[in-house]
């Protein structure tokens, strides 16, 4: 029994890294993924900041899941998440001002990152504290890994460096376009295609984005959202 | 006047919130499948952007900064936006039901749209960089331009996606990956506008 329990905890942690990778499989939190991955260092900074917020907000929301009334849960989640984002903003400003400059507006925008909302709504509000923390940690690590992967590719080919050290710049000319917005979209598309291939299902996520994933399942506002209601109405009418 | 026009055009073409700043990618990918819903969503986003900027700017400079509370920016802004969205929804439902039927379904999704929070924060940065020339009016113009830029990107991209639907795409590229590649090319075309506004109007 003890072993089984340990296994399920391991499962909560590991599912976020590969099987339910928040960026590549669930397609959440795409804005920050595309925007800040021009260098590998920024990617790690953003990943750690988001993981911190994710773990803390998951823990608090899970602790409060029986206290928060269902109707006002979205504002409550917003306050909890925004509180931790402010903490992260102050920590980054104190310990790494250069990272704060590099991340710019995307640091406070962690507050609207769909991964955090999605996990609060889908997992932390229904599960005890320990699995919620592990779920947050796993999702955070999965997010950081994806960001790092994109950051390394874009930095290596875009500016010819690896964590700031010149590697390729002496051999081939840099492909500047990879550092610009079009390169971000393209590399992200490439990674999603690779993830589809590796996952073996051979099936890309059909519905896209927070609003679309599993018919609004991944969206924080799914239950209270009139789009879901209208969609259901529409489906009922079609039948 | 010329400056306001420059701000408006810059935020549509060269600083497009979706294709240049990567804000609001979720609705960009999620809602752009059909042109009607793309238009509805962007009009709702534009309205919320303008009203939130009009409200958060005085709150920031009138309440937060004088009291040394500017570190509460994130919490206050997101709550103000959430309340505003709810308020707009209620008002529309009560007084303009036709508009509510057209836009109402998109409103709840806007709270978690990073473009709205992004624009309210970016105008503060712009003001900090140019305190004399970038004021309240310019901020609202910037928010309006950002909303229209959102509309332009979404409508253009919905046209691109309708074409993709008919194409024979390799198995693993179907769905999201090919959409992202298309977005990459659309964004590439917007790079061509860089320097256009400065060159045309002579103001930066």
HADDOCK unambig.tbl for C-alpha pairs under 7 A between the chains (distance, minus, plus):
assign (segid A and resid 30 and name CA) (segid B and resid 25 and name CA) 6.49 0.50 0.50
assign (segid A and resid 30 and name CA) (segid B and resid 26 and name CA) 6.91 0.50 0.50
assign (segid A and resid 31 and name CA) (segid B and resid 22 and name CA) 5.34 0.50 0.50
assign (segid A and resid 31 and name CA) (segid B and resid 23 and name CA) 5.75 0.50 0.50
assign (segid A and resid 31 and name CA) (segid B and resid 24 and name CA) 6.70 0.50 0.50
assign (segid A and resid 31 and name CA) (segid B and resid 25 and name CA) 5.54 0.50 0.50
assign (segid A and resid 34 and name CA) (segid B and resid 22 and name CA) 6.61 0.50 0.50
assign (segid A and resid 35 and name CA) (segid B and resid 21 and name CA) 6.85 0.50 0.50
assign (segid A and resid 35 and name CA) (segid B and resid 22 and name CA) 5.76 0.50 0.50
assign (segid A and resid 79 and name CA) (segid B and resid 75 and name CA) 6.60 0.50 0.50
assign (segid A and resid 82 and name CA) (segid B and resid 74 and name CA) 6.35 0.50 0.50
assign (segid A and resid 82 and name CA) (segid B and resid 75 and name CA) 5.05 0.50 0.50
assign (segid A and resid 83 and name CA) (segid B and resid 75 and name CA) 6.52 0.50 0.50
assign (segid A and resid 86 and name CA) (segid B and resid 74 and name CA) 6.69 0.50 0.50
assign (segid A and resid 105 and name CA) (segid B and resid 118 and name CA) 6.90 0.50 0.50
assign (segid A and resid 108 and name CA) (segid B and resid 74 and name CA) 6.20 0.50 0.50
assign (segid A and resid 109 and name CA) (segid B and resid 114 and name CA) 6.51 0.50 0.50
assign (segid A and resid 109 and name CA) (segid B and resid 118 and name CA) 6.99 0.50 0.50
assign (segid A and resid 112 and name CA) (segid B and resid 112 and name CA) 5.17 0.50 0.50
assign (segid A and resid 112 and name CA) (segid B and resid 113 and name CA) 6.73 0.50 0.50
assign (segid A and resid 112 and name CA) (segid B and resid 114 and name CA) 5.83 0.50 0.50
assign (segid A and resid 181 and name CA) (segid B and resid 19 and name CA) 6.74 0.50 0.50
assign (segid A and resid 181 and name CA) (segid B and resid 20 and name CA) 5.82 0.50 0.50
assign (segid A and resid 181 and name CA) (segid B and resid 187 and name CA) 6.73 0.50 0.50
assign (segid A and resid 182 and name CA) (segid B and resid 184 and name CA) 4.20 0.50 0.50
assign (segid A and resid 182 and name CA) (segid B and resid 185 and name CA) 6.47 0.50 0.50
assign (segid A and resid 182 and name CA) (segid B and resid 187 and name CA) 5.40 0.50 0.50
assign (segid A and resid 182 and name CA) (segid B and resid 188 and name CA) 5.42 0.50 0.50
assign (segid A and resid 183 and name CA) (segid B and resid 184 and name CA) 6.71 0.50 0.50
assign (segid A and resid 185 and name CA) (segid B and resid 180 and name CA) 5.52 0.50 0.50
assign (segid A and resid 185 and name CA) (segid B and resid 181 and name CA) 6.33 0.50 0.50
assign (segid A and resid 185 and name CA) (segid B and resid 183 and name CA) 6.49 0.50 0.50
assign (segid A and resid 185 and name CA) (segid B and resid 184 and name CA) 4.91 0.50 0.50
assign (segid A and resid 186 and name CA) (segid B and resid 180 and name CA) 6.27 0.50 0.50
assign (segid A and resid 186 and name CA) (segid B and resid 181 and name CA) 5.08 0.50 0.50
assign (segid A and resid 186 and name CA) (segid B and resid 184 and name CA) 5.52 0.50 0.50
assign (segid A and resid 189 and name CA) (segid B and resid 177 and name CA) 4.17 0.50 0.50
assign (segid A and resid 189 and name CA) (segid B and resid 178 and name CA) 6.69 0.50 0.50
assign (segid A and resid 189 and name CA) (segid B and resid 180 and name CA) 5.02 0.50 0.50
assign (segid A and resid 189 and name CA) (segid B and resid 181 and name CA) 5.90 0.50 0.50
assign (segid A and resid 190 and name CA) (segid B and resid 177 and name CA) 6.49 0.50 0.50
assign (segid A and resid 192 and name CA) (segid B and resid 177 and name CA) 5.83 0.50 0.50
assign (segid A and resid 193 and name CA) (segid B and resid 172 and name CA) 5.49 0.50 0.50
assign (segid A and resid 193 and name CA) (segid B and resid 173 and name CA) 5.37 0.50 0.50
assign (segid A and resid 193 and name CA) (segid B and resid 177 and name CA) 5.60 0.50 0.50
assign (segid A and resid 196 and name CA) (segid B and resid 172 and name CA) 5.98 0.50 0.50
assign (segid A and resid 197 and name CA) (segid B and resid 172 and name CA) 5.99 0.50 0.50
assign (segid A and resid 202 and name CA) (segid B and resid 171 and name CA) 6.98 0.50 0.50
assign (segid A and resid 202 and name CA) (segid B and resid 172 and name CA) 5.87 0.50 0.50
assign (segid A and resid 203 and name CA) (segid B and resid 172 and name CA) 6.56 0.50 0.50
assign (segid A and resid 204 and name CA) (segid B and resid 172 and name CA) 6.49 0.50 0.50
assign (segid A and resid 204 and name CA) (segid B and resid 174 and name CA) 6.13 0.50 0.50
assign (segid A and resid 204 and name CA) (segid B and resid 175 and name CA) 5.72 0.50 0.50
assign (segid A and resid 204 and name CA) (segid B and resid 176 and name CA) 6.55 0.50 0.50
assign (segid A and resid 205 and name CA) (segid B and resid 175 and name CA) 6.58 0.50 0.50
assign (segid A and resid 205 and name CA) (segid B and resid 176 and name CA) 6.57 0.50 0.50
assign (segid A and resid 206 and name CA) (segid B and resid 175 and name CA) 5.60 0.50 0.50
assign (segid A and resid 208 and name CA) (segid B and resid 29 and name CA) 6.06 0.50 0.50
assign (segid A and resid 208 and name CA) (segid B and resid 30 and name CA) 5.12 0.50 0.50
assign (segid A and resid 208 and name CA) (segid B and resid 176 and name CA) 6.55 0.50 0.50
assign (segid A and resid 209 and name CA) (segid B and resid 26 and name CA) 4.70 0.50 0.50
assign (segid A and resid 209 and name CA) (segid B and resid 27 and name CA) 6.82 0.50 0.50
assign (segid A and resid 209 and name CA) (segid B and resid 29 and name CA) 5.91 0.50 0.50
assign (segid A and resid 209 and name CA) (segid B and resid 30 and name CA) 4.90 0.50 0.50
assign (segid A and resid 210 and name CA) (segid B and resid 26 and name CA) 5.78 0.50 0.50
assign (segid A and resid 211 and name CA) (segid B and resid 27 and name CA) 6.83 0.50 0.50
assign (segid A and resid 211 and name CA) (segid B and resid 30 and name CA) 5.77 0.50 0.50
assign (segid A and resid 212 and name CA) (segid B and resid 30 and name CA) 5.55 0.50 0.50
assign (segid A and resid 225 and name CA) (segid B and resid 108 and name CA) 6.04 0.50 0.50
assign (segid A and resid 226 and name CA) (segid B and resid 105 and name CA) 5.42 0.50 0.50
assign (segid A and resid 227 and name CA) (segid B and resid 105 and name CA) 4.95 0.50 0.50
assign (segid A and resid 227 and name CA) (segid B and resid 106 and name CA) 6.96 0.50 0.50
